[in-house]
Amino acid sequence: MRRHEFQPGRLLAGLVLLVAGVLYLLDAAGETDLAWWVIVPMTMGGLSLAALLGLITYAVRRDRRDRISASSDQ
């Protein structure tokens, strides 16, 4: 299997959606009583953080790639 680069934004998005799904299942099973206005903002906030983390990761990798290509051109 080919190695791939670590993508922390996707990891965070997956964890946020996993937690939201578990909370929804617990609510459906009657274990907890959560209102929709708790789950929706938590999910949207987590996905927003994941998008921000993805952009930061992209910027860092692009900067690193540009520095490597600039040093090899000299």
C-alpha positions in Angstrom: 0.0 0.0 0.0 1.3 3.4 -0.9 2.0 5.8 1.9 0.0 9.0 1.9 0.5 12.3 3.6 -1.1 12.9 7.0 -4.1 15.2 6.8 -5.1 16.5 10.2 -8.1 18.4 8.9 -9.7 15.3 7.6 -8.9 13.5 10.9 -10.6 16.2 12.9 -13.7 16.2 10.6 -14.0 12.5 10.9 -13.8 12.6 14.7 -16.3 15.4 14.9 -18.8 13.5 12.8 -18.2 10.3 14.7 -18.9 12.1 18.0 -22.0 13.7 16.6 -23.2 10.3 15.3 -22.6 8.6 18.7 -24.4 11.4 20.5 -27.3 11.1 18.1 -27.4 7.3 18.6 -27.4 7.8 22.4 -30.3 10.2 22.1 -32.2 7.9 19.8 -31.7 5.0 22.3 -33.0 7.1 25.2 -29.7 7.2 27.1 -29.4 11.0 26.9 -31.7 13.9 26.1 -29.9 16.2 23.7 -31.6 19.0 21.8 -30.8 19.6 18.2 -29.4 23.0 19.0 -26.5 21.3 20.8 -25.5 18.9 18.1 -25.8 21.2 15.1 -23.5 24.0 16.4 -21.0 21.5 17.7 -20.8 19.8 14.4 -20.6 23.0 12.4 -17.9 24.4 14.7 -15.9 21.2 14.5 -16.1 21.2 10.7 -15.1 24.8 10.6 -12.1 24.1 12.7 -11.3 21.1 10.5 -11.4 23.4 7.4 -9.2 26.0 9.1 -6.7 23.2 10.1 -6.7 21.9 6.5 -5.9 25.4 5.2 -3.1 25.9 7.6 -1.7 22.4 6.7 -1.9 23.3 3.0 -0.1 26.6 3.6 2.7 25.0 5.6 3.2 22.3 3.0 3.2 24.8 0.1 5.7 27.0 1.9 8.0 24.0 2.6 7.6 22.8 -1.0 8.5 26.3 -2.4 11.6 26.5 -0.1 12.8 23.2 -1.3 12.3 24.0 -5.0 14.0 27.4 -4.5 17.0 25.8 -2.9 17.3 23.2 -5.6 17.2 25.8 -8.4 20.3 27.6 -7.1 
